[in-house]
């Protein structure tokens, strides 16, 4: 079987034709999520780029101050001064539960992690429940063609 024949994106027409009209309609309502979001993140995370959740975010002013402190660190040779600068840097910014899979390839940009996980989980449960019903309703065994 060709690897590109299995999948739930709209491009997998041959596989989708094997599903009931109800399940095809369900998939169609999720086409954008499957194609633009799920596939993009899944492919990237599975094959190339690990998920990145930044440890903190900075405002523009904080970023400038952080960089100034960083320059001071490079000029310093005193361990005590380095510790003080590190402490000053650690007071800047705050944690924001954002994720992205790439700084150069992420069409969605940053996504808030927790609400996205909850929304994704809800969608996955909905699709899994309907897929399970789809499998129960199939009377014939699927055939695999090469």
N, C-alpha and C positions, 0 to 999 in steps of 0.2 A: 504494500500500500504506500502510496506517495505521502510524504509527511505533510504536505500542504492541503491534503484532503480532509484533515481532521481539525475542527475548530468551530467556534460559535460566532465568528465575525460574519457580517453580511456577505463577504466574499466566498464563504464556504457554502455555496448554493446547493451543491450536490448532497451534502450531508443534511442541510436544512430541509430539503425536499422530503427526506425520510420521516420527518416529524409531523405530528398532527397539526392541523390548522391552528388550534388553540396555542400550542407551544411555539409555533412559528410566530404567532402574533405577540406572544409574551417576549420572545427574543427580540422582535422588531422594536418593542417599546424600550428595550435596553441597548439597542445598537450603538448609540453614541457612547454610552458608558463602556461597553465591551470594546469597541474599536479605538476610541480616543484615549480612554483612561486605563482600563484594565490591561489591554494588550500592550500599551506603551510601557506601563510600569512593570508588568510581568516579564516582558521580553528583556527589558533593560536589567532588571534585578536578577533574572535567572542567568543571563549570559555575559553581562559586562560590568555593571556598576553597582556596588553595594549601596543600600539605602543610607542616606546621610541625614541625621538629625543634629543640627548644630547645637553645641553646648550652651550658646547664648546668642542674643542678637543685640546690636548696638544702634542707637540713633546716629544720625549724621555727625552731630556734635561729639558724641561719645567715640565714634570711630576716629575722628580727627585726634581727639585727646589720646586714644589708645595708641595710635600710630606715633604720636609725639613721644609717648612713654617708651614705645618699642625702640625708637631711635636712640633714646637715652640709654636703654639697656645695652645696645650695641657699642656705645661709646664707653660704657663703664667697665671697670675691671675689679671693682670692689664687691665682694659677695653680699655684704650688708646692704649696699645700695640696690643691687639686683633684687634682693628680697623685698625691699620697700617698694620698688617699682612694680614687681609682680603683685604685691598686695594692692597697690593702687589700681592696677589693671583689673584685678579680680572684683573690685567694687563696681566696675562699669558693666552696663548691660543687664539683661535679664533673660531668663529661659523662656523661650516661646516654642511650644510643641509643633514646630513646622517640619515638613519633610520635603525633599526633592531628590530625584535620582541622579541629576546631573546639572551642573551649572551651564553647560553648553547645549544639552539636548532636551531639556525639560520644557515642553510646550505649555504645561500648566503653571510653571513657576512653582512657588511654594504652596503647599497644601497644609492646612491645619490637621495634624496627625489624628487626634482623638475623634473629632466628629467624622472625619473621612473613614476611619476604621469602622465606626458604628454604622455609617451609611453603607459601606461596602459589605459589611457582615450581613446586614438586612437584605441587601440585593442578592448576595450569594445564597442565603437561606431560601429566599423566594424562588430563585432559579433551581436550586437543588431539589426543593419540594416538588416543583412542577416537572422537573426532569425525572424524578423518581416515579411520579404518576405516569409520565410518558413511557417509561420502561415497563411498568406494570401493565399498561394497555397494549403493548406489543405482543402479538400472538405468534409471530414468526421469528425465528432466530435471524440475526443480521448476517448477511453474507459479505465476505471480504473479497473484493476484486483487485487484481493487480493492474 
